Amino acid sequence: MASDGIVERTLGELARLVGGELQGDSELRLSGVAGLEEAQINQISFIVGPKYVRKAHESKAGALIVPPKLRDINKPVIITDNPYLAFAKILSLFVPKPRPPLGVSSKAHIGAEVKLGDSVSIQPNVYLGDSAVLGDRVALHGNVYVGSEVCIGHDTILYPNVTILDRCIIGNRVTIHSGTVVGSDGFGFARDGSSYFKIPQVGIVQIDDDVEIGANCTIDRATMGKTWIQRGAKIDNLVQIAHNVVVGEDSIIIGQVGISGSTKVGKNVILAGQVGVADNLEIGDNVRVGAQSGIHRSIPPGQTVVGSPAVADRDFWRNVHIISRLPEMRKKLKDMEKRLTALESAPDTGLKE
């Protein structure tokens, strides 16, 4: 560490951290990470493809993270198959995630029979309901609401204004960003003549280890049983997940997606922005769904679908190509109609073959 408190690392240390091949001075000392255009001589940057080579040569960065095909750049480099992942690991080293101060604020409400782990951080205006359980090193930022009998695992962080309602279960190393509500009632009503009778929502939400949930999401509790976000899933901002939905391990749910009740999403699925999924469907493992698609049927594993209603991506793009040619096809059809009309109205010469 430098004398002024700035964290420094050698290029050799960074290469070992990311398992990359070093090309250049292993003792070169670096103190930060920056983009190509902003980086200075004491910082490292990265590129992922050939279109950034010119900017890389022009950059003042002291070193670069590059893929193997770009190893010939005239700078010290760390060569790795996944430069973006290496960049993320190095950035985490130089800019660790800040934590609120340890301890329980005198302005927090702590209910009866609450169990707190070691080294917790509970900030002002936090509400902890009766019989809530917090693991070690849990951090609850200001205005977080945790209901009765909620269980939160170790190293979990809830940012300001997060709400976890009664009896929900949150795993270890979970991050939930501001404004998200976990455990609100599922949308369930039974028709009663011309009105609706509310179906009690008596289940829970279970969020497994290493899940991250963005800001202003809503994850509804199950009617019975559980709504289940499985290990490693990543959920973007402004996502709605309805009652009894299952989101499989390591799946990615991108902003403004809505998943209707009792749908099961498999492992390693990607739902791109603004995808809408109907209820009671099954989306298989490793499915990819393009942005703004509408899913109205179950999708077998491994497929890539696009459009509304969603179809296989090759069919979608073929249809798009056909649609782009419709004006030309219409003009040709009208010309053919004119020629046919002219032939039909021509005088009969009486000639025969």
Stockholm file with secondary structure:
# STOCKHOLM 1.0

chainA/1-353         MASDGIVERTLGELARLVGGELQGDSELRLSGVAGLEEAQINQISFIVGPKYVRKAHESKAGALIVPPKLRDINKPVIITDNPYLAFAKILSLFVPKPRPPLGVSSKAHIGAEVKLGDSVSIQPNVYLGDSAVLGDRVALHGNVYVGSEVCIGHDTILYPNVTILDRCIIGNRVTIHSGTVVGSDGFGFARDGSSYFKIPQVGIVQIDDDVEIGANCTIDRATMGKTWIQRGAKIDNLVQIAHNVVVGEDSIIIGQVGISGSTKVGKNVILAGQVGVADNLEIGDNVRVGAQSGIHRSIPPGQTVVGSPAVADRDFWRNVHIISRLPEMRKKLKDMEKRLTALESAPDTGLKE
#=GR chainA/1-353 SS CCTTSCCCEEHHHHHHHHTCEEESCTTCEECEECCTTTCCTTEEEECCSGGGHHHHHHCCCSEEEECGGGTTSSSCEEECSCHHHHHHHHHHHHSCCCCCCSEECTTSEECTTCEECTTCEECTTCEECTTCEECTTCEECTTCEECTTCEECTTCEECTTCEECTTCEECTTCEECTTCEEEECCCCEEEETTEEEECCCCCEEEECTTCEECTTCEEECCSSSEEEECTTCEECSSCEECTTCEECTTCEECTTCEECTTCEECTTCEECTTCEECSSCEECTTCEECTTCEECSCBCTTCEEETTTTEEHHHHHHHHHHHHTHHHHHHHHHHHHHHHHHHHHSCCCCCCC
#=GC SS_cons         CCTTSCCCEEHHHHHHHHTCEEESCTTCEECEECCTTTCCTTEEEECCSGGGHHHHHHCCCSEEEECGGGTTSSSCEEECSCHHHHHHHHHHHHSCCCCCCSEECTTSEECTTCEECTTCEECTTCEECTTCEECTTCEECTTCEECTTCEECTTCEECTTCEECTTCEECTTCEECTTCEEEECCCCEEEETTEEEECCCCCEEEECTTCEECTTCEEECCSSSEEEECTTCEECSSCEECTTCEECTTCEECTTCEECTTCEECTTCEECTTCEECSSCEECTTCEECTTCEECSCBCTTCEEETTTTEEHHHHHHHHHHHHTHHHHHHHHHHHHHHHHHHHHSCCCCCCC
//
